[in-house]
Amino acid sequence: MTGTNHSSLVSNNKSSDSRLQIHLHPLVLLTVSDHITRHTLRRRQEPIVGALLGQHNGRDITLEHAFECQVVRGEQGAVLLHQAWFEDRLQQFKDVHKEPALELVGWFTMAPATGPELQHVAIHQQILHEYNETAVLLAFHPSDVLAGSTQGGKLPLTIYESVYESAQGLGKAATYEADGDRSMEIDAPENPLDLKFRELPYSVDTGEAEMIGVDFVARGGGNSTNIDAPAKQKGKEKSSKDAKSQQETKTLNDASLLSPEDEELITSLTARANAVKMLHTRIQLLRSYLTSLPPSYLSDASVADGTVTDEAPTPDSSKVNHSILRSIQALVNRLPLLVPADSEAFDQESLAEKSDVSLVALLGDLTRGTKNIREMGRKFGIVNHAKQRQRPARPLAQMHEDTDEQFAEQIMLVDE
């Protein structure tokens, strides 16, 4: 959440005393996206509300599963969870996910980018009072998706924790004067505590099973095509032209289809290329930051001698962030750890692994060659058998004469 335009329910205190770490799993994102998509296509009017299941270990909260919830209208029109239905469904999920045991850790809904609104307070308080006093709120921002502001890998969502803060402008004690000559100080009532939401940092964690599912969804979405039904046309000539063009298009599409192995290879290469591009971008960012800094006495002798001229500092170099410099130095110090200690043994191991891979590839080629030779021999036998069946049948006496002549020729060759 950026800018000064934010909801009145969002806490102005940016520092989080709880220091909770949220670990978001892709299965939750898929469930939330599916629920919002079906809700939008069916044009439902009730608000989107769902439960989040995970684990709460100290200051770490994992969001692993999610399911949609039924809501009812309470007193004064407030939106609340259908308690009987919700408790039955929650118990069903707990019975299924026993190892590791999952519990209710929060809920999700749709909210503007400025923060939660008053309509979200009733459900959140219901969950806090009856199920989990440390429940978090995952707010999905549809406005960011429609505005196209989700570029750069940032997800259009925010995770909040709930805190109670005192109302502004009220003190703990009140002072007044009586009879004009004495003052009395009495304790005023404590400031009422208001429910506020404070943003929490989160990271996306993926398990092996989730990686398979996410990869399948990504490949399915990338390979999907929109096929429009051809309109009915009159005339035989026009219909024949349309049929011919459709046949050519179908042939072209069939030729452009990739095998699963090719798609997996392309996906892997694309991921590596994106990683290399991101690494290059981060390195350029560090270089530009270091270039904008003023000269240092450690690297520039003129600064140590005092011969450098005093110039007005640029806006970028007026302040030096020592925390960032220490982080860069720590990163540079870790670079030698990437180089193996025994480079010769590493080279030999790499060469042996490369040789094993080449040997497996050669064995594969040899197996395919043997299979092709067997297939060619089978086809040759079929063709030869068909040719022999097409030859005219000869008399038995002539066949005996030919056999005798061949036997005599072989004896003569042996004598010689």
C-alpha positions in Angstrom: 0.0 0.0 0.0 1.6 3.2 -1.2 0.6 6.8 -0.9 -1.3 8.7 1.7 -4.7 7.5 0.5 -5.5 4.6 2.8 -8.4 3.3 4.7 -9.2 4.5 8.2 -9.0 0.9 9.4 -5.3 0.7 8.5 -2.9 1.3 11.3 -0.6 4.3 10.9 2.0 2.5 12.9 4.1 0.7 10.3 6.3 -1.2 12.7 5.0 -4.6 13.6 5.6 -5.7 17.2 4.5 -9.3 16.5 7.1 -9.8 13.6 4.9 -12.5 12.2 6.3 -14.2 9.1 3.6 -15.4 6.6 4.4 -18.3 4.2 1.9 -18.3 1.4 1.5 -21.5 -0.7 0.4 -21.4 -4.4 -2.6 -23.7 -3.6 -4.2 -20.9 -1.7 -3.7 -18.5 -4.7 -5.3 -21.1 -7.0 -8.3 -21.6 -4.7 -8.8 -17.8 -4.3 -8.5 -17.2 -8.0 -10.9 -20.0 -8.8 -13.5 -18.8 -6.3 -13.3 -15.2 -7.6 -13.6 -16.4 -11.2 -16.7 -18.6 -10.6 -18.3 -15.9 -8.4 -17.8 -13.3 -11.2 -19.0 -15.5 -14.0 -22.1 -16.6 -12.1 -22.8 -12.9 -11.2 -23.4 -13.6 -7.6 -24.3 -10.6 -5.3 -23.1 -11.9 -2.0 -19.5 -11.0 -0.8 -16.6 -13.3 -1.5 -15.5 -14.9 1.8 -13.2 -17.9 2.4 -11.2 -19.6 5.2 -7.5 -20.1 5.3 -6.0 -23.2 6.8 -2.4 -23.7 7.8 0.0 -24.0 10.8 1.0 -21.5 13.4 4.4 -22.3 14.8 5.7 -19.4 17.0 6.0 -16.4 14.7 5.7 -18.4 11.5 2.2 -18.8 10.0 1.7 -20.9 6.9 -1.2 -20.5 4.5 -1.6 -23.9 2.9 -5.3 -24.6 2.0 -8.4 -22.5 1.5 -12.1 -23.0 1.0 -15.1 -20.8 0.3 -17.6 -20.0 3.0 -21.3 -19.4 3.2 -22.4 -16.1 4.7 -25.6 -14.8 6.3 -26.9 -11.4 7.2 -26.8 -10.7 10.9 -28.2 -7.8 13.0 -28.1 -4.4 11.3 -27.3 -6.1 8.0 -23.8 -7.2 9.0 -22.3 -10.0 6.9 -21.3 -13.0 9.1 -20.3 -16.6 8.6 -22.9 -19.3 8.6 -21.7 -20.8 11.9 -23.2 -24.3 11.7 -22.1 -24.8 8.1 -18.7 -23.3 8.7 -17.9 -25.5 11.8 -18.9 -28.7 9.9 -16.8 -27.8 6.9 -13.8 -26.8 9.1 -14.0 -30.1 11.0 -14.1 -32.0 7.7 -10.9 -30.3 6.6 -9.3 -31.0 9.9 -10.2 -34.7 9.6 -8.6 -34.9 6.2 -5.4 -32.9 7.0 -4.2 -34.6 10.2 -0.6 -35.0 9.3 0.5 -32.3 9.6 -2.4 -31.0 11.6 -3.9 -27.8 10.1 -6.0 -25.2 11.8 -7.9 -22.0 11.0 -5.3 -19.2 10.7 -7.3 -16.6 8.8 -9.7 -15.7 6.0 -9.7 -14.1 2.6 -11.9 -11.6 0.8 -11.8 -8.9 -1.8 -10.9 -5.4 -0.8 -9.6 -2.2 -2.4 -5.9 -1.5 -2.5 -6.4 1.2 0.2 -7.2 -1.4 2.8 -10.1 -3.2 4.5 -13.5 -1.5 4.9 -16.1 -1.5 7.6 -18.0 -4.4 6.1 -15.0 -6.7 6.8 -14.8 -5.9 10.5 -17.8 -8.0 11.6 -16.5 -11.3 10.1 -13.0 -10.6 11.3 -14.3 -10.0 14.9 -16.4 -13.2 14.7 -13.3 -15.2 13.7 -11.2 -13.6 16.4 -13.7 -14.2 19.2 -14.8 -17.7 18.3 -12.0 -19.5 16.4 -8.6 -17.8 16.4 -7.5 -14.6 18.2 -4.5 -14.2 15.9 -6.3 -14.7 12.6 -4.9 -12.8 9.6 -6.8 -11.3 6.6 -5.8 -11.9 3.0 -7.2 -9.1 0.9 -7.3 -9.6 -2.8 -7.2 -6.3 -4.9 -9.2 -6.6 -8.1 -8.5 -2.9 -8.9 -4.8 -3.7 -9.3 -5.6 -6.5 -11.8 -8.0 -4.3 -13.8 -5.5 -1.4 -13.8 -2.6 -3.7 -14.9 -0.4 -2.7 -12.0 0.6 -6.2 -11.2 3.7 -6.1 -13.4 7.1 -6.9 -11.9 6.0 -10.1 -10.2 4.0 -8.4 -7.3 0.8 -10.3 -6.4 -2.4 -8.2 -6.2 -3.0 -9.0 -2.6 -2.1 -7.8 0.9 -2.0 -9.8 4.2 -3.0 -8.0 7.4 -2.9 -8.7 11.1 -5.4 -7.2 13.5 -4.3 -4.9 16.4 -6.1 -2.8 18.9 -5.1 0.8 19.2 -6.4 3.6 21.3 -8.4 6.4 19.7 -6.4 9.6 18.8 -6.9 12.8 20.7 -7.8 11.4 24.1 -5.5 11.6 27.2 -5.4 9.3 30.1 -6.1 12.0 32.7 -8.1 15.2 32.8 -7.4 18.3 34.9 -9.8 21.0 35.9 -9.9 23.9 38.5 -12.5 24.2 41.3 -13.4 27.3 43.3 -10.8 29.3 41.3 -7.9 28.6 43.7 -7.2 24.9 43.6 -6.8 22.3 40.9 -7.8 18.7 41.0 -6.6 15.9 38.8 -8.8 12.9 38.3 -8.3 9.8 36.2 -10.3 9.9 33.0 -11.7 6.7 31.6 -9.3 4.7 29.5 -9.3 5.3 25.8 -11.5 3.0 23.8 -9.6 0.5 21.7 -10.4 0.3 18.0 -9.7 -2.6 15.7 -7.0 -1.7 13.2 -5.3 -3.7 10.4 -1.5 -3.7 9.9 0.2 -5.0 6.8 2.4 -8.1 7.2 5.3 -9.2 5.0 4.9 -12.6 3.3 6.8 -15.0 1.1 5.6 -17.6 -1.4 6.7 -21.2 -0.5 6.1 -24.1 -2.8 6.2 -27.9 -2.1 7.0 -30.6 -4.5 3.3 -31.6 -5.1 2.3 -27.9 -5.5 5.1 -27.4 -8.1 3.7 -30.2 -10.2 0.2 -28.7 -10.0 1.3 -25.2 -10.7 3.4 -26.4 -13.6 0.4 -28.2 -15.1 -1.9 -25.2 -14.7 0.8 -22.9 -16.3 1.3 -25.2 -19.2 -2.4 -25.7 -19.7 -3.1 -21.9 -19.7 -0.2 -21.3 -22.1 -1.3 -24.0 -24.6 -5.0 -23.1 -24.5 -6.5 -21.7 -27.7 -9.8 -19.9 -28.4 -11.6 -21.6 -31.3 -14.5 -19.6 -32.8 -17.3 -21.5 -34.6 -17.4 -20.6 -38.3 -20.4 -18.7 -39.5 -22.8 -20.3 -41.9 -22.1 -19.3 -45.5 -24.1 -19.6 -48.6 -22.9 -20.9 -51.9 -20.9 -24.0 -52.8 -17.8 -22.1 -53.9 -17.6 -20.1 -50.7 -18.1 -23.3 -48.6 -15.4 -25.2 -50.4 -12.9 -22.3 -49.9 -13.7 -22.1 -46.2 -13.3 -25.9 -45.9 -9.9 -25.7 -47.6 -8.7 -22.8 -45.5 -9.8 -24.6 -42.3 -8.0 -27.8 -43.4 -4.8 -25.8 -44.0 -5.2 -24.1 -40.6 -5.7 -27.4 -38.9 -2.7 -28.9 -40.7 -0.6 -25.9 -39.6 -1.8 -26.2 -36.0 -1.1 -29.9 -35.9 2.5 -29.3 -37.2 3.1 -26.6 -34.6 2.1 -28.8 -31.6 5.0 -29.7 -29.3 5.6 -32.9 -27.5 5.4 -32.9 -23.7 9.2 -33.3 -23.6 9.7 -30.2 -25.8 7.2 -28.2 -23.7 9.1 -29.2 -20.5 12.4 -28.2 -22.0 11.0 -24.9 -23.2 9.6 -24.2 -19.8 12.9 -25.0 -18.1 14.9 -22.9 -20.5 12.5 -20.0 -20.1 12.7 -20.1 -16.3 16.5 -20.1 -16.5 16.5 -17.3 -19.0 14.3 -15.2 -16.7 16.5 -16.0 -13.7 19.6 -14.8 -15.6 17.8 -11.6 -16.7 16.7 -10.9 -13.2 20.3 -11.5 -11.9 21.7 -9.2 -14.5 19.1 -6.5 -13.6 20.0 -6.8 -9.9 23.7 -6.6 -10.6 23.2 -3.5 -12.8 21.2 -2.0 -9.9 24.0 -2.6 -7.4 26.6 -1.2 -9.9 24.5 2.0 -10.5 24.1 2.5 -6.7 27.8 2.0 -6.0 28.7 4.4 -8.9 26.5 7.1 -7.5 28.3 7.1 -4.1 30.9 9.6 -3.3 34.6 8.5 -3.5 36.0 6.6 -0.6 39.3 7.0 1.1 39.8 3.2 0.9 39.8 3.1 -2.9 40.8 6.7 -3.8 44.2 7.9 -2.6 43.4 11.5 -3.3 40.6 11.4 -0.7 43.0 10.0 1.9 45.6 12.8 1.1 43.0 15.5 1.3 43.7 16.6 -2.3 40.1 16.0 -3.5 38.2 19.2 -4.3 35.1 20.0 -2.4 32.1 19.7 -4.7 28.4 19.9 -4.0 27.1 16.4 -3.4 24.6 15.0 -5.9 21.2 14.1 -4.7 22.0 10.4 -5.0 25.3 10.6 -3.1 24.3 13.0 -0.4 23.4 10.2 2.0 25.3 6.9 2.3 23.3 3.9 3.5 25.8 1.9 5.5 23.3 -1.0 6.0 23.1 -1.5 2.2 26.9 -1.3 1.9 27.3 -3.9 4.6 24.9 -6.2 2.8 26.8 -5.7 -0.5 30.0 -6.5 1.3 28.6 -9.6 2.8 27.4 -10.7 -0.6 30.8 -10.1 -2.1 32.5 -12.1 0.7 30.2 -15.1 0.0 31.2 -15.2 -3.6 34.4 -17.3 -3.0 32.2 -20.0 -1.4 30.6 -20.7 -4.8 34.0 -21.7 -6.2 35.0 -25.3 -5.1 38.1 -25.7 -3.0 39.5 -28.5 -5.1 39.0 -27.3 -8.7 40.8 -30.2 -10.3 38.6 -32.8 -8.6 35.5 -30.7 -9.5 36.6 -30.6 -13.1 37.2 -34.4 -13.2 33.8 -35.0 -11.6 32.1 -32.7 -14.1 34.0 -34.5 -17.0 32.9 -37.9 -15.7 29.3 -36.8 -15.4 29.4 -35.3 -18.9 30.9 -38.6 -20.2 28.1 -40.6 -18.5 25.5 -38.4 -20.1 27.1 -38.8 -23.5 27.4 -42.6 -23.1 23.7 -42.8 -22.2 22.9 -40.7 -25.3 25.0 -43.0 -27.5 23.3 -46.1 -26.0 20.0 -44.5 -26.8 21.1 -43.9 -30.4 22.3 -47.5 -30.7 19.0 -48.9 -29.4 17.1 -46.8 -31.8 19.4 -47.9 -34.7 18.9 -51.5 -33.7 15.1 -51.0 -33.7 15.2 -49.4 -37.1 17.2 -52.3 -38.5 14.8 -54.9 -37.2 11.9 -52.9 -38.6 13.6 -52.7 -42.0 14.3 -56.5 -41.9 10.7 -57.2 -41.1 9.5 -55.1 -43.9 12.0 -56.6 -46.3 10.8 -60.1 -45.4 7.2 -59.1 -46.0 8.0 -57.7 -49.5 10.2 -60.7 -50.4 7.4 -63.1 -49.4 4.9 -61.2 -51.5 7.2 -61.3 -54.5 7.7 -65.1 -54.2 3.9 -65.6 -54.1 3.5 -63.6 -57.3 6.0 -65.8 -59.3 4.4 -68.5 -61.6 4.6 -72.1 -60.3 7.2 -74.3 -62.1 6.9 -78.0 -62.8 8.3 -80.4 -60.2 10.7 -82.1 -62.7 12.2 -78.8 -63.7 12.8 -77.9 -60.1 14.6 -81.3 -59.6 16.8 -80.6 -62.7 17.7 -77.1 -61.4 18.6 -78.6 -58.0 20.8 -81.3 -59.6 22.6 -78.7 -61.8 23.2 -76.5 -58.7 24.6 -79.5 -56.8 26.9 -80.4 -59.6 28.3 -76.9 -59.9 29.0 -76.9 -56.1 30.9 -80.2 -56.4 33.0 -78.9 -59.3 33.9 -75.8 -57.2 34.9 -77.9 -54.3 37.2 -80.1 -56.5 38.9 -77.1 -57.9 
